[in-house]
């Protein structure tokens, strides 16, 4: 699998305050990562290093993978500054012409995300949740090779998470990589690979399926242990299910057998 970005022995900080010490990691093409961490753990700093807003020789972007500035895209939870049109419809129409997506495909995406009602509205007058959904859709249309989401979905209702994950998975199936930086542990079970930051080091890295064994790591990082993992642990302990299962749909099926 192609390596998009390699981080080797990263030591980095601001104003004599060290944030990372000898941090090493690789970002592979076609994967969805969730980077979890509490306040001050370095999530945003890492996102800025990956997109080039901060510089370090320890972060190496593979030049052959990225051929134009739009290949790496960062979304944050801040007010969108790159929307120049007066309505959501005009903004999407502008992107549609640039990305060559068909009207039918765009209409299907709007239906999937339940955003059609926003088309006549000014993008800067939307609710926080609506702004984040529209910004995600714009990023999806641009099809970056590396999409960095710095808590940029924090206001989106939990009921929308499933469709967002489906679209993220669609990007990864096309070869893009997506990294979501957050303290919301509900995102821990949706990704291909989970990274937990604590005090500038990687306290845990692995597949979400291994989470059942990692409760102590979450506690030490002052993060809420994912409900699904906690429930699965308890059900497995009381032999209500035969193995550790984090998919709640499958847990229900196992309990009804």
N, C-alpha and C positions, 0 to 999 in steps of 0.2 A: 504494500500500500504506500502511495506517494506521501512523503513528508512535506508539508507546506511551510511549517515554521519549526525551527529548532532553538531551544533555550538551553544554554550550557553554562553552569556555574554562575548564575546571575546574582550579583550583589548590587543593590540599588537602594537609594534613599533620597530624602529631601532635607536640606538644612541640617545636615549632620545627624539626622534621624534615619537609622537603617530600617528598610522595609523588607527587603529580601536578602538572604544570605545563602550563597551557593545553591540557588534553585535551578533545577534542570528538568526539562520536559520536552516532549515532541508533540506537535499537532499534525495529525494525519488527515489526508483528504477523505471526504465522504463520511465524517463522523459528527455526532452531536454530543458536545461536552457540556456538562454543568459544573461551574466552579462555585463552590459554596464557601462562605466565610462570613464571620461577624464584622461589625464595624471596625475599621482600621486593620483588617487582615491583608489588604493589598489588592483586592479585586479590581478596583477601578485603575489603580496604577498598572496592573498587569495588562488590562485592556488597552490602556494608553500606550504601553510599550509595544504591544502587538500591532497596533495600527500606525505606529510611527509618531504619535503625538509626543512621546518621550523616547529618548534615544539611549541605546546601550549596545555595545559590541557583542554582548553575550546573547542578544536576540537576533537570530539570523533568519531572514525571510529568503526562501529559495527563489532566486530571481527567475528561473525558468517557469515557475508556477504563476507568476503575476506579471501581466503584460500592460496593464493600465491602472490608473489610480482608483477606479471603481471596483477593482478586484478585492480590495479589503474595505469593508464598510462597518463603521461603528455607530450604533444607536444608543442613546442614553435616555435617562428618565427626565431630562430637561426639556424645556419648551422647544419645539422644532424650529430651527432657524433657516432651513433650506427650502421651505415651502413658499413659493413666490406668488402663486396664483390666488385668486379671490374666492374660489370654490374648490371643494374636494374633486368635483367632476373635471374641472379644468386641469387640476394638478395631475390627476390620473390620465387624462387625455394626452397631456404633454409627455408623460412617461411611456404611455402606450405607443406613441410614435417613435420614441427613442429605442424601445425594447422590442418593437415589432410583434407585440402580443395581439392576438385577435380580439375583437369586441366580444365574441362569444366566450373566450377564455376569461377575459376581465369580468364579464357579467357573472360567470360561474364562481369566480373568486369572491366577488362582492356578495353573492348569495350565500356562499359557504361561510363567510365571516359575518354575515348579517349586517352589512354596512351600506346597503343601497340607499337607505333613508338619509345618509349623510351627504349624498352627492351635491345637493344645492347649497350646502352650508359652507361658511368660511372655515378653513382648517384651523385657524387660530382662535376660534370661538367655541370649539368643541370641548367636551368634558375631558379630563385627564385620560380616562379609559379609552374614549373615542380617538383622541390624538394618538395614543400609543398603538391602537389597532391600525389606524390609517398609515402611520409611519412604518409599521411592520409590513403592511401590504406594499408600500412603495419600495421598501428594501427587497421584498420577495420578487417584485417585478424586475429589479435591477440584476438579480441573480449573481451576487458577488461570490467569489471563490471562498472568501472567509468573511462570515458575518458575525460580528461581535455585538452582543446584546448586554449592555451594562445596566442591569436592572430595568431595562426599557419596557418591560411588560408588568411592572409591579402594580399598576392600577387596574389591570384587566381582570374582569370577573373570573372566578375559578371555573365557571361553566364554559368559558371560551378556551380553556387550556387545551382541551382535547383537539380542537380543530387547528389551533396554533401548532401543536406538536405534529399533527399530520402534515402541515405545510413545511415545517422544519425538516421532517423526515423526507419529504419530496425533494427538498434542496440537497440533502445529503445523498439521496439516491442518484442525483444528477452529478455528484462528485464534489459539491461544495462542503465546507465544514462550518458548523455553527457552534458558538460558545456563548452560553448564558451565564453571566456573573450575577449572583444573587445570594441573599441570606435566607430566602424562602425555601425551606427543605422540601416543600411539595413538588418542586421541580427535580428532586434527586432521583425519582424513579422513572422519569420519562426519557432520560438520555442514554447514549451508548456507553459513555465513560464519565465517571464522577471524580472530581478533584475537590478535596477539602483543604482549604488554606487555614493555617493557624500560626500566628506570630511570624509570618514571612516564610514559612516552610510548608511543604505538602505533607499534611498529616495523614491523608488517605488518598489513594488513587486506585481505581478499579471499576469493575462493572457494578451497576446498581443491585444486581442479584446477590452480591456479597454483603449488602448493607445490614442484614440481620445480625451479623457478627461484629458490627462496628458501633454499637450504642455508646460505649465508653469514649470513643473518639469524638462523637457529637457533643457529649456532655462536657468534655474538656475544652471544646471549641465554643462553648456557650451557645450551641445551636439546638433547636428542637429536633428530637429524633422523629423521623417521618412516621406518621400514624400507621400507614400501611405496613411498614417494617416492624413496628412495635406490636401490632395486632397479629401479624404472621408469626412472630416469635412466640407469643403467648399461646396461639392455637397449636403451634408445633410442640410446645412444651407439654400441653395437655393432650397431645396425640389426637387432636381434632382434625388435623390434616396430616397427610403422610410426609410431606416435605415442605421446605420453606418456599412459600409462593407469595410474591409481592403484587401480582395482578389481582385486584379486588374482584374482578369478574370471575377469574378462575378460582379464587378462594370460595366465593359463593357456590360455584359448581361443586367443589370438593365437599363443602359442608352439606349439600343437599343429596349427595350420593348415599 
